[in-house]
Amino acid sequence: MPYSEPLDVIPLWGIILITVAVILLSIECGFRLGQFRRRGSELEDKPPVGEMVAATLALLAFMLAFTFGMAASRFEVRRGLVIDEANAIGTTYLRAGLLPEPYREEVRKLLREYVSVRLEAIRPEKLNQSISRSEELQSQLWSRAAAVGEKNPGIVVGLFIGSLNEVINLHAKRLELVVRNRIPSAIWVALYFVAVLGTAAMGYHAGLAGSGRSLAIVAIVLAFSAVMTLIADLDRPQAGLLRVSQQTRIDLQRTIMSSTR
């Protein structure tokens, strides 16, 4: 898949299973190490270990909140850009109706194709093709705008060129902020690293205290895995369960197609 991160090769259900397995394994390893230390030495006090476990889990909670906030904010940006782009294209289409012929129909035909191409971009296998075709259409639209601007300078043409420029700018913004700007791999590595350390320390403290394995561990593991999967889902603009609605673009396509009848 184009513009992907290494974690994208793993499906969401795989992330859940891997996270559950990693966290359970780290807790079990920590628990067994704690039992071993408890049998072999009485020099390690349990209260200080508990304080260190609490500090590590607090750091893990901070990392989760930070990463989730990053993914959620980008999801909101994607949703806002879909609306902004649809509005910009719609405005450009309306203003194209003020252009003289033959530019009026040429520009509107290109804009109708542009909307269809932008809708195809939501399919991962069509992303590269859609981006390439979008840029071709932008070049054709701009050449028409430059030609009509030279022959018919005025406020009306200026308004059309301004709205077309906004369409082109929003495409570049979406490409950078939505497709390419993902949660860095280093943050994922740090998050899993802190999670392994925190849960291993929790298991170590339980083993050191001599307590048995609690069923509450299952709730912790499932909760952490659910949050990690949700973050991964929010960070995948072309896949996953949480996707930005394209209804605004669909409504725009229906509107401009009906105007040709």
Buried (B, 14 or more C-beta within 10 A) or exposed (E): EEBBBEBBEEEBEEBBBBBBEBBBBBBBBBBEBBBEBBEEEEEEEEEEBBEEBBEBBEEBEEBBEEBBEBBBEBBEBBBEBBBBBBBBBBBBBBBBEEBEEEBBEBBBEBBBBBBBBBBBBBEBEBBEBBBEBBBBBBEBBBEBBEEBBEEEEEEBBEBBBEBBBBBBEBBEBBBEBBBEEBBEEEBBEEBBEBBBBBBBBBBBBBBBEEEEEEEEBEEBBBEBBEBBBBBBBBBBBBBBEBBBEBEBBEEBBEEBEEEEE
